[in-house]
Amino acid sequence: MKKLLLALLGGLSVTCFAEAFPSFSAGVPHNQNESKFVEVYAHRGARSFSPENVIPGYKTGLAIGTNWVDMDIGVSKDGEIIVSHDIWLNPDIVQKDGEFLADSRSQMYKQMESSPQGLDVAVAPYLLKNMTTKQIQQYDVGSLNPKSPYAQYFPMQLAVPNTQMPTLAEVVKYVHATTGKNVKFQIEIKNDPIHPDWTLSPSEFASKLNTFIVKNKLVNDVEIQSFDWEPLYELHKLNPKIKLAFLVGYDDIERMQSTDAKQAGLWSGGKLLKDYNNSIPQMVKALGGSCYEPEDVSLTKEDLDDAHKLGLKVVVWTWSEHSGGAFNYQTVDKLINWGVDGIITDDPATLNAMLAARNMPIPKAYNK
């Protein structure tokens, strides 16, 4: 009898908890006249606590509770979509046979830049584009390089040795199996218009990703984001039903205001801010975006209100290297009070606690 009662209470608490979180859709802002809530995006899994962009990290994020799992993607030589933030092997997290590739990403980049053969030749063996999935998965990405400056931002991250970069298919399969398809996917296209040959072209990237999304019936459960807006345009041409999220950092805003048209349009596919009333929300809306995603410290209340008037969902994110840490309580408190629709965070546990303290709903946890 006691076991039955506990089972019933457990089922009741889970059901009530699940129903407590308001319904939401990809790329749709919240009704600001209704009760406020914030969608939680677990950045690269939950990298404050577990290695980034890997199954153990997503396991942690889901166990904490999140509405969205966030990931970055590249494409391997054999055409697999690989979950990785970097388009070349990053020695801040990548090791083989117990040795990191260098003391840090910046050190390795400087070494390649000074190579007599030139940067493009030096980086070629480390590009995901030039490696098969099998070759990529020979590397261990389950630990932070203690010598790297990157490691200082995540002192609580628990190493999971012998962890491989997963494919996007593996992550989707894991999240679906764990959550019953109740958690959505935020997927960031990683490329670099300064070095366009280091990845697939924007059109090739868009085609590859669209095929995956359609095949896996994810159109209504994804938001596709990028700092380089050109692949977003290409994806919109192929499938206007997919919701697009336009990423903007504080340094992007400064560059977009440059009088040098080449610089101003470098990451926006040649489109210029000055042609859109110098309003990034207006620019994002005009270019087919559903989500405006500025760095948290760059968002103004005016831009937030303008974006909402345009029907844009506003989701913010933290750049640890700029802010000096993975989580800033004062900034998050301000953004919650302003009414942002979502927050991308390395620390979903602290965000959930802040939301709970404000009597706001928090996402269901899945501790499989």
Secondary structure, DSSP 8 states (H G I E B T S, - for coil): -HHHHHHHHHHHHHHHHHHHS----TT----TTS----EEEETTTTTTTS-TTSHHHHHHHHHH--SEEEEEEEE-TTS-EEE-S-SB--TTT-EETTEESSS-HHHHHHHHHT-TT-HHHHHGGGBGGGS-HHHHTTSB-SS--TTSGGGGG-TT----SS----BHHHHHHHHHHHHTS-SEEEEEE---TTSGGGS--HHHHHHHHHHHHHHTT-GGGEEEEESS-HHHHHHHHH-TTSEEEEEE-HHHHHHHT-S-HHHHTTTTTT--GGGGTT-HHHHHHHTT-SEEEEBGGG--HHHHHHHHHTT-EEEEE--HHHHSSS--HHHHHHHHHHT-SEEEES-HHHHHHHHHHTT---------
